[in-house]
Amino acid sequence: MFFRTLALLCVLPLVVGSGCLLDDKQVGGDELEPDPPDPCERYCDRAAACLDEDESLCEQECPEQSVDPSCRDALLSVQTCLEASACEGGTAAQDCAAALEARAESCGT
């Protein structure tokens, strides 16, 4: 019984210590990727490029609008449509008319 207790006391620091060492290591050895871009930043960038909307105003309003789930879904729908659109010749507003209408209804804009 004494030897089991002694063995447990000797092994316990090794287990805890190795856990601390592994805590600092990256799994697989790959470098960590940077944080993903802010969805509002990406949305506002695309809305400014494709719809001639004010990017700075969008970046101010977007985080507040993203709190409401229906508005957030509408913003993502517009972003998805704009990502698929060529944004040339003003066709994005026509191509994404349904998504823009849903955004106006859900977000009150």
N, C-alpha and C positions, 0 to 999 in steps of 0.2 A: 504494500500500500504506500509506503514511504517513497519508494522508487517511482511509482506512477505520478505521485504529486510532484516530486522533484523533476521528472521528465516534462510534466505539463508546465511547470514554472520556467523551465529552460526553453521550451518550444514557443510559449506565448509571446515573449519579446521578439522572436524571429518572425512570427506571423504578423504581428502588429507593425514591426519595422519594415518588413517587405511591402506591406500595404501602403505605408507612407512613401516609400521609394517609388512605387508604381503610380502613386497619385500624381506625380510630376511628369510622368512620361506620356508620350503620345502613342496611341495604339497604331501599329502598322508603320511607324516611323515617318509618315507623311506630315508635311507642314499643315498646320491648321489653316483653314480658309478664312478669309476676312468675313466680318458680319455681312449678311445679305443687305442689299440696298433697302432703304426705307421705301415701303410701297407708295406712300404719298409723294415722295420725291420723284419716283419713276412715273407715277400717274400724271403728276403735274407737268413734268417735262414733256411727256407725250401729248397731253392736252394743249400745251402751249405751242408745240410744233405743228400739230395737226388741226387744231381748232382756233388758233390765235387767241386763246384765253390767257389772262394775266397769270403768269407763273407764280409770282410772289404772293398774290392774293390767294391763289389756289393752295399754296403751301401753308398759308395761315389758317385757312378754313378746313382743309382736308383732315387733320387729326381730330377735330371736333366732330366732323361729319362721320368719321369712321367708327365712332362709338356706337351709333345706331346700326343694328345689324342689316336692316333693309337698305339703308343708305350705303353702307359698306359694300353690300352685294351689288348695288347699282353702279358704284364707282369701279368695282372690279370688272363688271360687265363692259363698261365703257372702255376701261384700260385694255381689256382683251380684244375688243373690236378695233381699237386704235393700233394695237400692236400688229394686227393682221392687215390693217389698211396701209396703202402706200403713202397716204397723206399728200399726194400731189394733186394740184389743180383744184383744191377745195372739195374733193370727193369724199373725204372722211366724214364730214357732217351728214352727207346723204347716205353713205354706207352704214353709218352708225346711228341713224335717226331714231330707231326703236330704243336703243340703249340710252341715248341722250334724253329721250322722253321719259323713260323709266327713272333716270337719274333726277330729272327735274321733279317728278312726282315724289320720289322717295326722300330726296335731300332738300326739297323746298327751294331749289335754285332755278 
